[in-house]
Amino acid sequence: MTSPPTASDHARWTFAAFRHGAIDILPFVPGLAGFAMAYGTVAARKGMTLFETLLMSGTIFAGVVQMVVLDSWPETLTAGAIVGIVALTALVNARYIMIGATLRPLLGGQQPGRVYPALFFLVEPPWLMSLRYYSNGGRDPAYLLGGGMTLYVVWVTTAIPGFLAGAAVGNPKAFGIDLIVPAFFVAMTVSLWRGPRRSWGLVVGALVAALTEYLFGGLWYLIVGAVAGCIAGVFNDD
């Protein structure tokens, strides 16, 4: 009896699969473009230059982390603040450990020199599309790369008009620009709500974060709140 074929038996890293992934990801582009423009606006209001704004997007490519870090960026960058920012980045991006593990059927057995650069472009939309692609019989890893690189280009470039708009505004509060980050996370929380019992981690995390901010200030409320929410989720047996 022969063993079933693996992803490496069929993978070719073809341009056809790359193009397929790029086309399939297009419905996500408008939402990502709006998010990138919001990021550019916040970056401008924090005093970053356009080069620094694009450099951050080009080297990190993690929208949620970039927004959270910018929103919590201190006026004085101390050693403690740097440690907090690094810890926050690692904590928020830790989800990619599990996300990447689910792609092993598609990427398992591939050459590391191809897989690891492709994983730089891994974010949620191409990940979800790649899972569907694989379940429908697709086996070419270039599909993931096509979707990820398309969103990467959109993310970096569409931050430019947001930056220019933010830099042109004198008082962001007069236009409600200071509410961009809170509004985004409220919208994201609404989409994650699954009822009071299944969303217990969200509730606990929010309450602990608010209490930490009230007692200590700084950006540690994000880390403490995230850890508390994770622990609450682990003990939720639903």
N, C-alpha and C positions, 0 to 999 in steps of 0.2 A: 504493500500500500504506500503510495506516495504522499508526502506531506502537502498540505494546502499551500497555495502560493502566498507569498508575503508581498508587502508593499515594494520591497526592493526588486522583486522579480519583474514588476511591471513598470516601475518608475523610469521615466525618461527625461524629466525636467525639460519638457518641450515648450516652444513658444506658443503653441496652440493652447496648452493648458494654462500658461501664464495669461494669455489674452482672455481665456474663459473666466479665470478668476477676477481679472480686472473688470470685465463687463458685469459679472454677477454682483460685484460690490457696489456698483453705481447707485442703487437706491439709498445707500447709507451716506452718500457724499453730501447732500444738502444739510443734513443734521450735523455732520462733522465740520462742515465749512462754517456754520453758525457758531459752533463751539470754539473753533479756532479763532474766529473774529473776536469772540468774547475774551479769549485768552490774550490776544494782541492788545485789546483795549486795556485790560487789567495791567499788562506788562508796561504799557506806556504810562499809566497812572502811578506805577511804582517807581518810575524814574529810569527804567531800562532803556537802552538805545535800541534802534531797530536791529542792529547787528546782534546784540545780546539776546534779543527776543527770538530771532531766527536761529541763533546758535543753540539756545536752550531747546527749541522744538526739534532741530535737526539732530542733536546728539542724545536727547532723552526720549522723545516720541512717546510720551505717556501723559495724555491730556488731563486726567484726573489729578495726578501727582503735581503736574505743573501748576494747575489752578490752586490746589491746596497750598503748595509751597509759596506761591506768590501772595495768596491771601494772608499768609502767616509770616511773611518776610519782615524781619525786625528792622527798625531804623538803624540800629548799630549791630553789625555782624560780629558777634563775639564767638569764642570757641564753643561755648555752650549752645549757642544758636545753631552753629554748624553741625554739632553732634545731633541736635534735635531734628534738623532738616534731613540729615542722612538717615536717621532712624525712621523718620516719617516716610521717606521715599521707599525704604526697604519694606516697611510694614504694608504700605498701600499696594506696592507692586508684588508682594509675596503671592498674590493670587495667580500670577503667571506660572508659578511652579506647578500647580495643579492643572492649569489650562494647557501648559506644554505637555504634561504627562498624558493627557487625553489624545494628543496627536501622535502618539507613538505608533499606532497602526499605519498611519500615513507616512511618517518620517523614519520609523524604525529600520535599521539596517542601511541607512543612507550614509554617504561620506560626510564626516564631520565638517569638512571644508565647505560643504554646500548647506548643511542643515543649520549650523550656528549663525552664519550671516542671515539666513532666511528668518530665523527666530527673532532677529532684531526688529523686524517689521510685524511681529505678532501682536495684534490687539484683538479686542473682542469680536468685531464684525467679521474679519476674515477667518477667525477661529471657528465661529458658528457656521459660516458658509462652507468651510473645509470639512467640518463634521458631516454636514449634509451631502457634500460632494462625495465623501468616502462611502457613506451609507447607500448612495445611489450607484456605487460601483466604480467611482473615480479613484485612480491610484497614482496620479502624477503629482508630486509635491510642488511643482511649479505653479499649481493652482493657488496654493496658499501665498506664494511669493507675489503673484500677480495682484491679488486682492490687497495684500499688505503694502506693497510699494505704491499702489494707486492712492490709498488713504494717506500714506506718508507724504506724497507730493501735495495733496490737498491740504493736509494739516499744516505744513510748513508755509506754503504760499498764501493761503487765505488768512493767515495771521497778519499779513501786511496791511490790508485795508482796515482791519480792526485796530492795529497800532496807530495808523495815521489818524483815524477818527478819535481815538483816545487822547493822542497827543494834542489834538486841536481843541479839546474841551478844557476850558479854564477851571470850572468847578464841577467835578463829576457828580456831586450830590444834587446839583440843580437839575441834572438830567436823569437821575436814578441809576447812573452807571455803577455806583458803589454797591448796588443790589444785584449785580450780575452773578457773582459767585454764590451768594445765598439762594437766589432764585433757581440757579442751575441745580444745586444739591437738593433743594426742596422738590423740584420736579423729578429728580432721580429717585428720591426716597418714595415718592408717590408711586412710581412705577414698580418699585420693589415691595410695596406693601402687600402682604398676603393674609391679612387679618391679625388681630392683636396677639394671638398665641404664636403663630408662625413668624411674626415679626418682632418677637420679644427682644432679639439681639439689637435691633434698630432702636427700640425704646430705651433699653438699658444704656446703650452706647451714647445716645443723645443726652440722657440725663446726667450720666457721669461726666461727659465732656463739658456740659454747661456748669456743673458744680466745680470742676477743676479750673475752668476759666475764671469763675467767680472768686475762687480761693487763691489761685496762684498766677493767673494770667499767662502771657507768653503763648507759645505754640504747643506746649505739652498736653493741652486739653485734647488735641487731635489724637495723639498717641495713646493716652490713657483711655479716652473714649473708645477708640478702635479695639484696644485689648479687652476692655470690659464687655463690649458688644460681642466679640468672638467667644469669650468665656461663657456669656449668657446663652449664646447659640449652641455651644457644646452641651450644656446641661438641659437644653430644651428637647424633650423626648418626642415631640410631635413630628 
